[in-house]
């Protein structure tokens, strides 16, 4: 895995961890106050998926050369 992908993967994992930490669990997962953290977590998950797809595509292009 390239350094570029590793940096973003670590960054997205840190975002997920931070948002899980600051979420107010007493209010409930789907409470209005937690919506911004849920959106941020979902954006980080999408980012991890995109990094995985980009890594797989780069491996495929390297095989074709």
ABEGO torsion letter per residue (X at the ends): XBAAAAAAAAAAAAAAAAAAAABBAAAEAABAAAAAAAAAAAAAAAAAAAAAAAAAAAAAAAAAX
